[in-house]
Amino acid sequence: MRTVRREVYHSAMAITFRPTSTVTDEEIEALSRANPLHRFERTAQGELVVMPPTGTDAGEREGKLFFRLALWNEQHKLGRVYPASTGFHLPTTALRAPDASWISNERYDALSPAQHAGFARICPDAVFELLSPSDKPAEIRGKMPEYIASGSRLAVYIDPRRRLVEVSRPNCETETFLGPTTLTFEPVLPGFTLDLAAIFR
């Protein structure tokens, strides 16, 4: 992989680099293989975001979120579910890896075998982002309109510390819920009920 000089312009537990040239999908795949404990994203501006492993509590919440979505999909078989390690190439050229995501069978089947093998050029129908202690709320929240503009029908932002959930949909005002115990996401995820009490606990 080529070496490029990168300027770090924000230092936190998640580190963002501004490359001298845009890092390609293939280079991010190589970085992921060489650093399996880290997650990598690319913004629409070509910045590289390096996210460290989650802490114990955040990892447990993330696991619960993915498990509940995967269990629902196993029962209904309406699409494919992906964990946080899965990256998607959005129309904006951003590469994003939501904490949990779902793609309908119809849209998955329209992808080529090559896209199935790599970073699919698609934005999932439903995405979930779970705020962890190392995240900046504004940065995670900023992904929601990007997901919707890129083709998502549902983008869910969850802040466990504040017990807050924001639900975004195309052509709709963002819905805000404080301290919900459960939420449903009709019609995108029919029959799916997310147990927020378990995630907030």
N, C-alpha and C positions, 0 to 999 in steps of 0.2 A: 504494500500500500504506500502511496506517495506520502511524503512528510510535508506538512504545511505549518507555517508559523501561525499561532493562534494568540489573540489578545484576550486575556481574561478581563471582563468588564464588570462582573458581579461575582462576589465571593460569598457563598453560603454553603450549606450542606449539599444542595444541588448547585452545580457550577455551570455557568453558561460561558461559552467561548465564541468569539467572533473570528472565524477563519479568514485567511487571505483569499480563499476561494471556497465555494460551497462544497461541503463534504457530501459525497455521493452515497446512494443506498448501499452500494457494494462495500464502500469503506466503513459504513456504520455496521454492516453485517460482520466485517472483519474485526472491528472493535468489540462487538458483542461476543464473538467467539474467543477473543483474547482476554476479555474481562467479563466473565459470565455472571459475576455478582452485581454488576452495574447495569443500569438501563440507559439507553441513549435515545434522544429525540433530536429532531432538526426543526427549527422554526421556519416560518414562511420567508423570513429575512435571511435564511441560510446559517443562522447561529446553531451551534452544537450545544445541547444540554446534556450534562452527565449527572445522573441521579444515583446516589449510593443505595446499598441495601436498606430496606425499611427496618425500623426497630421492632422489638418483639410485639408490643401491643398493636402497632400499626399493621404489622404483618398479619396478625390474627384477624383484625377487622377486614383487611383485604381478602383474606382467605374465606371468611364468612360470606362476604359479598359475592365472590366468584362462585362459591359452593351453591348458594341459593339460586343464582341465575342458571348455573349449569344443571342443577336438579330440576328446575322448572323446564328447561329445554329438553332434558332427557325424557320427561313425562309427555311433553307436547310435540317434540320433534319438528319444530317450525323453522329451525335454522342452526347456526353454529355459534358456540360461545368461546371467547378467548380471554386468557389471563393477561396480567400486566406485562408479561414478557413479549407480547405480540405487537409488532409495529405495522402501521398502515400509512401508505403514501397518499396524502390528501391532494386534491386538485390545486391547492395553494402552493404545492411542492413541499409543504411541511411533512415531516415524518413524526407521527404521534403514536404513543403506546398507552392507551387508557388503562385504568386499573381493572376494569372488566368491560367487555363489549359483546355485542351480538349482531350477527348478520343473518338476514332471512335466507331461506333456501333458494329462493328465486334469484336473489342478487349474487349469492355464492356460486350458483351453477352457471351464471353468466361470465364468471372469471375464467381465464385460461389456465391450463395446468401449470404454466410457468409462474403465473401470479399466485397460485396456491402455494408454490414452493418458496417464493420470496416475499417481499413486502408488497402485499396486494395494493393496487392502485384503486382504493375504495375507502370511503368513510363508513364505518359501521352504522347500521340502522339505529342502534342504541349504544350509548357510551356512559360509563360511570366513572367519576373521578372522586377519590376519597382523600381528603386533606390529611396529610401526616404532619408531625411536628416540625419536620425539616422544610416543609413547603411554605411558600408565600401565598396567602389566599388570593391576592390580586392576579398572580400568575396562573394559578389553577383555574380561577373563575374566568380568566381571559380566554381559556380554551373553549368554553361553552359556545359562544357565538361562532367561533371558527368551525367547530364540529357541525353546527346547524347549517352554516353557509356552505359547508362542504358536502352536505347530503344526509346528515343524521336526522332522524325523525324524533329523536329523544336524546337529550343530554342532561345528565343528573350530577349535580355537585353536592357532596356530602361533607359537612364539617362536624366531626364527632364531638370536639370540645365544646362548641356552641350548640350542639344538638340541632343543627340547622341543615335543611335540604332545599336546594333550588332546582327546579325542573324547567328546562327550556325545550320548546318545540317550535317548528317553523311557523312564522306568521302569528305568533301568540306572545303575550306578555309572559315573562318569567314568573312562575309560581313559587312562592316562598313558604316553607313550612317550618315552624319552630316546635321542636320536641315531639314529632310524630312517633307513634309506636309502630305503625305499618303504613306503607304506601302502595298503591297500585298504579300501573302505567298503561292503561287502556288508551287507544286500541293497538299500540305498537307491540306491547307484550301481553297478549290476552291471557288472563288467568294467573298472572304473576303477581305475588304479594311479597314485598320486601320487608323483612322483620328488622326495623330500625332499632328496636329495643336491644336486640342482641349486638348490633354494631355499636351503639352508643354506650353499652355497658362497660 
